[in-house]
Amino acid sequence: MKRRTQWANARSCAGCPVRFSGLFAGLTDEDFDLLHEPIQEVELEPGDALYHQGDDASFVVTVREGLVKNVVLQPNGDERIVRMVRPGGASGLEALRGGDYAHTAVAMSKVSACFLPASAVNALAQKTPRMHESLMGKWHDALQDADFWMSALHTGTARQRVSRFLLALSDTQGRVSILPKRADMASVLGLTTETVSRVVADFRREGWLLRKPSLGWAINRHSIEIEAEDAA
């Protein structure tokens, strides 16, 4: 595992590419002056773990670049992906309540992330309402993600599930910067790897999913949206 770290001061957050969508969205320069503990900037390779289920939860992680999966180890030893965190998203929010991490966070691509001391985030939330509001927003996002993963991604036909998953990963222009491995998609959707591979191949053949050398992937949002809602 290769991991490069760098300790940064809070002021460096002002130039972060996810400054206005991350955990510190809405904070002013004066608010950053209240954050005295250093922030650890981390770069990870695909497959690197940011933290493990059961570890002492002492950091909240914000993803700056790349894609992170949250994995829960089942009693039978199987792993289940319960959430994916994209740039601007937060992982390990349970650190703010103390105890252990509830899942393992793993880089699905090259990832740039910031490890924020939970003690510092909690202290800042006591000093400025903007930090408190941001935390409530991230908790709300996490709950919405959980509802989405339990309902939309686990019901319907295989084509519907893959369609909804692709829509969730894409931006308004239909761009998908990172398409997870078929096995990871199968874990998310409760399908077999073979089924996911077949559906993805069908979408590519139908022209709904295209490989863009400079952009990654792109979807035909209109066709995918129709498929996602098709009850047939």
C-alpha positions in Angstrom: 0.0 0.0 0.0 1.3 3.4 -1.0 0.1 6.4 1.0 1.4 9.9 1.0 0.4 12.3 3.8 0.9 15.9 4.4 -0.3 18.0 7.4 -2.0 21.2 6.4 -3.4 24.1 8.3 -7.0 25.1 8.2 -6.4 28.1 5.9 -5.4 25.8 3.1 -9.0 24.6 3.0 -9.9 27.8 1.3 -8.3 26.6 -2.0 -9.7 23.1 -1.8 -11.5 21.9 -5.0 -14.5 20.7 -3.0 -14.4 23.7 -0.6 -18.1 24.6 -1.2 -19.4 21.0 -1.1 -17.3 19.5 1.6 -17.7 19.4 5.3 -16.4 23.0 5.7 -18.8 24.5 3.2 -20.2 27.8 4.5 -17.3 28.5 6.9 -15.7 31.9 6.9 -12.0 32.7 7.2 -12.7 33.7 10.8 -14.2 30.2 11.4 -11.1 28.6 10.1 -9.0 30.5 12.5 -10.9 28.6 15.3 -9.6 25.3 14.0 -6.3 24.7 15.7 -5.5 21.1 15.0 -3.8 20.2 11.7 -5.6 18.4 8.9 -4.0 15.3 7.4 -4.1 15.3 3.6 -3.8 11.7 2.3 -3.4 10.3 -1.2 -4.3 6.6 -1.7 -4.1 4.0 -4.4 -7.0 1.8 -5.5 -7.6 -0.9 -2.8 -6.1 1.2 0.1 -8.1 1.3 3.2 -8.8 4.7 4.8 -9.9 3.0 8.0 -11.3 -0.4 9.1 -14.5 -1.5 10.6 -14.0 -1.7 14.4 -11.1 0.7 14.5 -11.2 3.5 17.0 -13.0 6.3 15.2 -11.0 9.5 15.7 -11.1 11.1 12.3 -13.8 12.2 9.9 -12.7 11.9 6.2 -13.7 14.2 3.4 -13.1 13.0 -0.2 -11.5 15.6 -2.4 -10.9 13.4 -5.5 -11.8 9.9 -6.5 -14.4 7.4 -5.2 -14.5 5.6 -1.8 -16.7 2.6 -0.9 -18.0 1.9 2.6 -18.0 -1.9 3.2 -19.6 -3.8 6.1 -18.4 -7.3 7.0 -21.4 -9.6 7.4 -21.6 -12.3 10.1 -20.9 -15.0 7.4 -17.7 -13.3 6.4 -19.1 -11.7 3.2 -18.6 -8.1 2.5 -21.4 -5.7 1.5 -20.9 -2.2 0.0 -23.4 0.0 1.8 -22.4 3.4 0.4 -20.1 5.1 -2.1 -18.6 8.5 -1.3 -17.8 10.9 -4.1 -15.8 14.2 -4.0 -17.3 16.6 -1.5 -18.8 13.7 0.6 -17.8 12.7 4.1 -17.1 9.3 5.5 -16.7 8.2 9.1 -19.2 10.7 10.6 -19.7 8.2 13.5 -16.3 9.5 14.8 -18.1 12.6 16.0 -20.1 10.4 18.5 -17.0 8.4 19.6 -16.7 4.6 19.6 -15.6 2.6 16.6 -16.0 2.8 12.8 -19.1 1.0 11.6 -17.6 0.0 8.3 -14.4 -0.2 6.3 -13.6 2.6 3.8 -11.7 1.6 0.8 -10.4 3.6 -2.2 -12.0 2.5 -5.5 -9.7 4.7 -7.5 -6.8 7.0 -6.8 -8.2 9.1 -3.9 -7.2 12.4 -2.4 -8.8 12.9 1.1 -8.5 14.9 4.2 -8.5 13.4 7.7 -10.1 15.8 10.1 -9.7 15.2 13.9 -13.1 14.5 15.2 -12.3 16.4 18.4 -11.5 19.5 16.4 -14.6 19.3 14.3 -16.8 18.9 17.5 -15.0 21.8 19.1 -15.6 24.0 16.0 -19.3 23.0 16.0 -19.5 24.4 19.5 -18.0 27.7 18.5 -19.7 28.5 15.2 -23.3 27.7 14.0 -22.0 27.3 10.5 -20.0 24.2 11.4 -23.1 22.8 13.2 -25.3 23.4 10.1 -22.7 21.8 7.8 -22.6 18.7 10.1 -26.4 18.4 10.1 -26.3 18.6 6.3 -23.8 15.8 6.0 -25.8 13.6 8.4 -28.9 14.3 6.3 -27.0 13.4 3.1 -25.9 10.1 4.7 -29.4 9.2 5.7 -30.7 10.0 2.2 -27.9 7.9 0.7 -28.9 5.0 3.0 -32.6 5.3 2.0 -31.6 5.4 -1.7 -29.3 2.3 -1.4 -31.9 0.3 0.5 -34.8 1.1 -1.9 -33.9 2.2 -5.4 -30.8 0.1 -5.8 -32.2 -3.1 -4.3 -35.5 -3.2 -6.0 -36.6 -3.7 -9.6 -35.1 -5.6 -12.5 -31.3 -5.8 -13.1 -31.5 -3.2 -15.8 -33.4 -0.8 -13.5 -30.9 -1.2 -10.7 -27.9 -0.6 -13.0 -29.7 2.3 -14.6 -30.3 4.0 -11.2 -26.8 3.3 -10.1 -25.4 5.0 -13.3 -27.6 8.0 -12.8 -26.4 8.3 -9.2 -22.8 8.3 -10.3 -23.3 10.8 -13.2 -23.4 14.5 -13.3 -26.1 16.6 -15.0 -24.2 16.3 -18.3 -24.3 12.5 -18.0 -20.5 12.2 -17.3 -19.3 9.3 -15.1 -15.7 9.9 -14.1 -15.2 6.5 -12.5 -17.1 3.4 -13.3 -16.6 0.8 -10.5 -15.6 -2.8 -11.2 -18.4 -5.1 -12.1 -17.9 -7.0 -8.8 -18.3 -3.8 -6.8 -21.4 -2.9 -8.7 -22.8 -6.4 -8.1 -22.2 -6.0 -4.4 -24.0 -2.7 -4.3 -27.0 -3.8 -6.3 -27.5 -7.3 -4.8 -26.9 -8.9 -8.2 -24.3 -11.4 -9.5 -21.2 -10.1 -11.3 -22.3 -12.0 -14.4 -25.6 -10.2 -14.5 -24.1 -6.8 -14.0 -21.5 -7.5 -16.8 -24.3 -8.5 -19.1 -26.4 -5.4 -18.4 -23.4 -3.1 -18.8 -22.5 -4.8 -22.1 -26.1 -4.4 -23.3 -26.1 -0.7 -22.4 -22.8 -0.2 -24.3 -24.1 -2.1 -27.3 -27.3 0.0 -27.3 -25.2 3.2 -27.1 -26.5 4.2 -23.7 -23.1 3.9 -22.0 -20.0 5.2 -23.9 -16.3 5.2 -23.1 -14.9 8.7 -23.4 -11.0 8.6 -23.5 -10.6 12.1 -22.0 -13.6 12.1 -19.7 -14.0 8.6 -18.5 -17.6 7.4 -19.3 -20.8 9.1 -20.4 -24.4 7.9 -20.3 -27.4 8.7 -22.4 -29.4 10.2 -19.5 -32.7 10.3 -21.3 -32.6 6.6 -22.2 -31.2 5.6 -18.8 -33.8 7.6 -16.9 -36.6 5.9 -18.9 -35.1 2.5 -18.2 -34.7 3.3 -14.5 -38.5 4.1 -14.1 -39.8 1.4 -16.5 -41.9 -1.1 -14.6 -41.8 -3.7 -17.3 
